[in-house]
Amino acid sequence: MDSTIDGTLEEGGQMRAKVMYDYVAQGPDEISLFANELLLVEESPDSEFFIAIKGNTRGRAPKSCILLL
């Protein structure tokens, strides 16, 4: 299994993460987050956002709200 300094990579380059703060999506390409949720994230071309994956939903989420596990 590959690993990174910040978190463990799952298959497909996804990393496990925990939401630290609630976040309300600001647009149709973003995803709302709730504190203590567990989710998967992928790197994004935007340095301030991850691509978050919750179930069948994907969207941009700010890195400032997310702790990589």
C-alpha positions in Angstrom: 0.0 0.0 0.0 1.3 3.5 -0.9 1.4 6.1 1.8 2.0 9.8 2.0 3.3 12.1 4.7 -0.2 13.5 5.4 -2.3 10.4 5.1 -2.7 6.8 3.9 -3.6 6.4 0.2 -6.4 4.0 -0.6 -6.7 2.4 -4.0 -7.3 5.0 -6.7 -5.3 7.7 -4.8 -8.1 8.3 -2.3 -7.2 9.2 1.3 -9.3 8.6 4.5 -10.2 11.8 6.2 -12.3 13.3 9.1 -14.3 16.5 8.9 -13.2 18.9 11.7 -15.8 21.7 11.1 -19.2 22.0 9.5 -19.1 23.5 6.0 -22.0 24.6 3.9 -21.4 24.2 0.1 -21.0 27.5 -1.6 -21.8 26.3 -5.1 -23.1 23.3 -7.1 -19.5 21.8 -7.4 -19.0 21.8 -3.6 -20.2 19.4 -1.0 -21.5 20.2 2.5 -19.6 18.7 5.4 -20.5 18.0 9.1 -18.0 17.8 11.9 -16.8 14.3 12.8 -17.9 12.7 9.4 -15.5 10.2 7.9 -15.0 10.4 4.2 -12.6 9.8 1.3 -10.7 12.7 -0.4 -8.6 13.0 -3.5 -6.2 15.8 -4.4 -7.6 18.6 -6.5 -5.9 21.0 -8.9 -7.1 23.7 -6.6 -4.6 24.0 -3.8 -7.3 25.0 -1.2 -9.7 22.2 -1.9 -9.9 18.4 -1.9 -12.4 16.4 -3.9 -14.5 14.8 -1.1 -16.4 11.5 -1.6 -19.3 10.7 0.7 -21.2 7.6 -0.5 -22.2 8.3 -4.1 -21.7 12.1 -3.8 -18.5 13.9 -4.9 -17.6 17.6 -4.6 -15.0 20.1 -3.7 -14.4 20.6 0.0 -12.0 23.1 1.7 -8.8 21.5 3.0 -9.1 23.8 6.1 -12.1 21.7 7.3 -10.5 18.3 6.8 -7.9 16.2 8.8 -6.2 13.4 6.8 -6.1 10.1 8.8 
